[in-house]
Amino acid sequence: MADTVYVLKDALKEVWYAPSVWEGWQRWRAWLRQARDSGLAPLQRFAKNLGRYIRGILASANFPMHTSLLEGVNNRIKVIKRMAYGFRDSDYFFLKIKAAFPGKVR
């Protein structure tokens, strides 16, 4: 039982990091078939719930996005906000944010 779960865990990572949507879909179908055939009710429930999000998971092949970049942007904005404490000019605040990320905003 534990061996099956570990094998499926590694196979699920392969779905997540597929090089294309088509390849990810093929890997997902194989993974789903293995999960259903495992006979483990919790794993089958997990597969059913994960199926609702498969389009978003597979979209990561075309649009790889990591939260580390987003966290860095959020942190930098918080620092700018702390430095501007007491100022009431929100236009200036947004200009400072745009200046902090040149080339990222239109």
RODO-2510 file (C-alpha; in nm, 4 decimals, decimal comma):
residues 106
     n   res          X          Y          Z
     1     m     0,0000     0,0000     0,0000
     2     a     0,2683     0,2524     0,1000
     3     d     0,4748     0,1581    -0,2043
     4     t     0,1821     0,2377    -0,4317
     5     v     0,1334     0,5794    -0,2762
     6     y     0,5028     0,6678    -0,3095
     7     v     0,5102     0,5595    -0,6732
     8     l     0,1988     0,7641    -0,7485
     9     k     0,3421     1,0620    -0,5616
    10     d     0,6466     1,0642    -0,7890
    11     a     0,4306     1,0087    -1,0975
    12     l     0,2121     1,3048    -0,9985
    13     k     0,5204     1,5284    -0,9893
    14     e     0,5835     1,4253    -1,3493
    15     v     0,2341     1,5501    -1,4402
    16     w     0,3021     1,8821    -1,2704
    17     y     0,6305     1,9434    -1,4523
    18     a     0,5346     1,8148    -1,7974
    19     p     0,7079     1,9953    -2,0859
    20     s     0,3806     2,0422    -2,2793
    21     v     0,0086     2,0348    -2,2153
    22     w    -0,0322     1,7288    -2,4363
    23     e     0,2414     1,5394    -2,2510
    24     g     0,0921     1,6472    -1,9186
    25     w    -0,2499     1,5228    -2,0260
    26     q    -0,1035     1,1842    -2,1211
    27     r     0,0765     1,1606    -1,7877
    28     w    -0,2397     1,2668    -1,6022
    29     r    -0,4508     0,9984    -1,7700
    30     a    -0,1940     0,7310    -1,6825
    31     w    -0,1729     0,8591    -1,3235
    32     l    -0,5506     0,8705    -1,2870
    33     r    -0,5815     0,5155    -1,4182
    34     q    -0,3229     0,3945    -1,1654
    35     a    -0,4964     0,5819    -0,8822
    36     r    -0,8330     0,4284    -0,9693
    37     d    -0,6819     0,0808    -1,0037
    38     s    -0,5004     0,1086    -0,6702
    39     g    -0,8138     0,0215    -0,4729
    40     l    -0,7260     0,2806    -0,2071
    41     a    -1,0352     0,4886    -0,1308
    42     p    -0,8466     0,7951     0,0021
    43     l    -0,6270     0,8005    -0,3075
    44     q    -0,9298     0,7669    -0,5342
    45     r    -1,1001     1,0596    -0,3567
    46     f    -0,7837     1,2665    -0,3905
    47     a    -0,7657     1,1880    -0,7635
    48     k    -1,1296     1,2859    -0,8086
    49     n    -1,0769     1,6167    -0,6268
    50     l    -0,7536     1,6888    -0,8143
    51     g    -0,9320     1,6291    -1,1438
    52     r    -1,1228     1,9522    -1,0899
    53     y    -0,7965     2,1479    -1,1100
    54     i    -0,6225     1,9598    -1,3894
    55     r    -0,6703     2,2372    -1,6481
    56     g    -0,4849     2,4825    -1,4249
    57     i    -0,2141     2,2304    -1,3466
    58     l    -0,1579     2,1571    -1,7137
    59     a    -0,1586     2,5285    -1,7976
    60     s     0,1625     2,5565    -1,5987
    61     a     0,3372     2,3896    -1,8945
    62     n     0,2610     2,6976    -2,1062
    63     f     0,2788     2,9554    -1,8293
    64     p     0,5353     2,8506    -1,5680
    65     m     0,4917     3,0772    -1,2689
    66     h     0,6541     3,0450    -0,9333
    67     t     0,5346     3,2148    -0,6187
    68     s     0,8876     3,3179    -0,5268
    69     l     0,8789     3,6028    -0,7792
    70     l     0,5398     3,7169    -0,6540
    71     e     0,6535     3,7024    -0,2918
    72     g     0,9541     3,9172    -0,3769
    73     v     0,7351     4,1787    -0,5440
    74     n     0,4964     4,1829    -0,2471
    75     n     0,7838     4,2203    -0,0023
    76     r     0,9316     4,5114    -0,1966
    77     i     0,5942     4,6903    -0,2064
    78     k     0,5598     4,6462     0,1706
    79     v     0,9021     4,8044     0,2227
    80     i     0,8043     5,1008     0,0039
    81     k     0,4816     5,1341     0,2012
    82     r     0,6688     5,1350     0,5313
    83     m     0,9090     5,3995     0,4061
    84     a     0,6165     5,6170     0,2905
    85     y     0,4330     5,5993     0,6244
    86     g     0,2562     5,9289     0,6923
    87     f     0,2449     6,0472     0,3327
    88     r    -0,1065     6,0794     0,1940
    89     d    -0,0306     6,1031    -0,1754
    90     s    -0,1325     5,7682    -0,3257
    91     d    -0,0257     5,8762    -0,6768
    92     y     0,3316     5,9202    -0,5527
    93     f     0,3135     5,5797    -0,3810
    94     f     0,2170     5,4100    -0,7091
    95     l     0,4905     5,5971    -0,8938
    96     k     0,7424     5,4622    -0,6412
    97     i     0,6140     5,1096    -0,7006
    98     k     0,6433     5,1524    -1,0783
    99     a     0,9965     5,2906    -1,0359
   100     a     1,0942     4,9882    -0,8253
   101     f     1,0078     4,7513    -1,1114
   102     p     1,1315     4,9109    -1,4356
   103     g     1,0123     4,7390    -1,7466
   104     k     0,7533     4,5334    -1,5611
   105     v     0,4608     4,7764    -1,5807
   106     r     0,3054     4,9576    -1,8716
***
